[in-house]
Structures are given as structure tokens and as C-alpha cells.
């Protein structure tokens, strides 16, 4: 969607502290965290936008027009890349806490 920093699979494995798990389990966890981040960032963006822009955002997301989405976000969010990165970091942190609890059981 935006040009925010992306983490490689290896970086996520390291960040999550799951290097000691099997490749299949690592893949499942990386996939789950990726899905959670996308959902959390999308929700944060929607909540940040005024109602009329929310409807437009949802419509544009269905068209896969990244440039139009970015233009809309820049109208309502001063630095959309930084906003997305911050929201992604928050979700990654929350996921890490949950994962650590699950792995400790």
C-alpha cells in the first residue's frame, strides 16, 4: 500500500525470537503476524480518516490503486508512511508479547 519499511522473513523470525522453531512453525507465525499487521494498520487508517474519506478508502482498496490510496491518505494523514510504520510496530510489539506468553506455556 505505501512505501513503508518492510521486514524480511529473516528479520521477523529474529525480531520474534522464533529462530529455534521449525521452518513450518516459523512460516505459520510469520504469516499470522503479517495478517495481524495488515488488519491493524488498515483499521488504524480507517479510524484516522473522516467518514467520507473512510468510504473512499474502502472503495480504493478494492481497486488496488496504490497511488490513489496514497493520495487520499496524504490528504488526511500528514506523513502516511510514518503513520503506517508506527502502527505496524505497535502491532508487532503486541504480537511479540502474545507469542512470548504462548511459548512460555
N, C-alpha and C positions, 0 to 999 in steps of 0.2 A: 504494500500500500504506500508506504513512504520510504525514504532513503535512510531510515534509522539503522543504527548499528545492528548487525546480525551476528549471532554467536554460531560458531561451527558446532557440529555434534560433539567433537572432542572437547571443546570449551565447556559445553553444557555438562558433559559427563564429569569433567573436572570440577566445575562450579557446584554441581550437585553432590559430589563426593561419592559417586557410584562406580568408580573405575574397577572396583573389586567384584562387581556383579558380572554375571554372564552377559554376552552380547545381546541375546534376545531380551533379557530383562532391562538392560540399558536402553535398547530400542523402544520398548514399551514406555519406559519412564520419560525418555526424551520426547516421544510422540505426545504423551499426556501433558507434559509441561508446555509444549508448543501450542497445543489446543487451548490450554488454560490461558496462556498469554494472549493469544488472538482474541479469545472471548472477553477477557478482562480489558484489553485495550479498546476493543470495539465498544464495549459498554461505557467505558470512561469517556470516549469521544462522544457518544450519543448523549450522555448526561451533560457534557460541557456545551453542546450546541443548543441554540434556542429551538423551540418546537418546529418552526417552519424549516429550519436547516436540518433537523433530525430526519424529517420525511425525505428531503432531498438527498441526504447522506445514504439513507437506506436504499433509495432508488438507484443512486450511483454505484453503490456496492454491488448491486445485481448486474450492472452493465460492465463491470471490470475495467472502467475507465479511470485509471490511476491518476492521470493528470487532472481530470475534473474533480476527483475526490480531494486531491491536494489543494486545488484552487479554493474549494469550498472550505476546507479546514483552515487555510491561511486567512480567510475572511473572518473567522471566529476564534481562532487559536493563534496567538502571536508567533509562536515557534512550534509548529506541529511535530517536527522531528524530535525535539527535546521533550515535548509532552508525551509522545508515544514511547520514547525510550524510558522516561521516568515511570510511566505506568507499567511497562514491561518489567522493569527492575523490581517494582513493588510486588508484582505477581510472582516473579521468580523467587523473591525472598519468602513470600508466603508459602509457595510450593516447597521450598527447601525446608522450612520449619515442619510442615506436614509430613514430608518424606522422612525427615530425621526421626520424628516420633514413630512413624510406621516401622522404620528399620530397627528402631531400638526395642520394639516389642518382641 
